[in-house]
Amino acid sequence: MDQELLGALEERWNALAETVRTLKGENQALRERVREREEQLARVGEVTAKLKHKVEGLQQDRNQTMGRIEGLLSRFEDHD
């Protein structure tokens, strides 16, 4: 009887050890996915910052161009 209990305990222990190994593997895979996602987010953040800077430059160029056009139009209107 003690031998049976010991055998059952050993089987249970082995099953738990296998579960722990499986969970450790899954945990490692999830950590890798999180790391990859964090890298992707960092790249997206960099691209977003570059695009924002470019948009700001284009808006400034547009405003300068509109100012020049308005200046030219006012000159033509003054000559009429």
C-alpha positions, 0 to 999 in steps of 0.5 A: 500500500505504501508502495502504491501511494509512493507510485501515485505521488511520484506520478503526480509529481512528474505530471506537475513537473511537466506542467511547470516545464510547459508553463515556463516554455509558454511564459518564455514565448509570451515574453518574446512576443511582448519584447517584439511588440515593444520593439514595434511600438518603439519603431512606430513611435519613431516614425510618428515623431518623424511624420509629425515633424515633417507635417509641422514643416509642411504647415509652416511652408504652406503658411509662408506660401499663403502669406506670399500669395496674399502679399502679391494679391494685395499688390495687384489690388493696389494697382487696380 
